[in-house]
């Protein structure tokens, strides 16, 4: 057996031995990509929820302000009525 045949046999043997490892690496890469996609989705969801909560907080603050002014006006009217 000459050197080229020996190298070809070694290469073939290594390919066979490395095939399961390469398959596992491919599976891990697919899973990692899936996790990455989920993180992106969750980050976008978190940003959207935060924006909506900020808007709700602003609305509540506006309602509290208007309610406070209304109570002041009601109090003034009650005082005038008495």
C-alpha positions in Angstrom: 0.0 0.0 0.0 1.6 3.3 -1.0 1.3 6.5 0.9 -1.6 7.9 -1.1 -3.7 4.9 -0.5 -2.8 4.9 3.2 -3.7 8.6 3.4 -7.0 7.9 1.6 -7.8 5.1 3.9 -7.0 7.2 7.0 -9.1 10.0 5.6 -12.0 7.7 5.0 -11.7 6.3 8.5 -11.6 9.7 10.0 -14.7 10.8 8.0 -16.6 7.8 9.3 -15.5 8.5 12.9 -16.3 12.2 12.7 -19.7 11.8 11.0 -21.6 11.3 14.3 -19.8 14.3 15.9 -20.5 16.5 12.9 -24.2 15.4 13.1 -24.3 16.3 16.7 -22.7 19.7 16.0 -25.3 20.3 13.3 -28.1 19.5 15.7 -26.6 21.7 18.4 -26.3 24.6 15.8 -30.0 24.2 14.8 -31.0 24.2 18.5 -28.9 27.3 19.2 -30.4 29.1 16.2 -33.9 28.2 17.5 -32.9 29.6 20.9 -31.5 32.8 19.3 -34.8 33.2 17.3 -36.8 32.8 20.5 -34.6 35.4 22.3 -35.1 37.9 19.5 -38.9 37.3 19.6 -39.0 37.7 23.4 -36.9 40.8 23.3 -39.3 42.3 20.7 -42.3 41.3 22.9 -40.7 42.8 26.0 -40.1 46.1 24.1 -43.7 46.1 22.9 -45.1 45.4 26.4 -42.9 48.0 28.0 -44.1 50.6 25.5 -47.8 49.7 26.1 -47.3 49.8 29.9 -45.7 53.2 29.6 -48.7 54.4 27.6 -51.1 53.0 30.2 -49.1 54.7 32.9 -49.3 58.0 31.0 -53.1 57.5 30.6 -53.6 56.8 34.3 -51.5 59.9 35.2 -53.7 62.0 32.9 -56.9 60.5 34.4 -55.6 61.2 37.9 -54.9 64.8 37.0 -58.3 65.3 35.4 -60.0 63.6 38.4 -58.1 65.8 40.8 -59.2 69.0 38.9 -62.8 67.6 38.8 -62.8 67.1 42.6 -61.5 70.6 43.1 -64.3 72.0 40.9 -66.9 69.8 42.8 -65.6 71.1 46.1 -65.8 74.7 44.9 -69.4 74.2 43.7 -70.3 72.6 47.0 -68.9 75.6 48.9 -70.8 78.1 46.7 -74.0 76.1 47.2 -73.7 76.3 51.0 
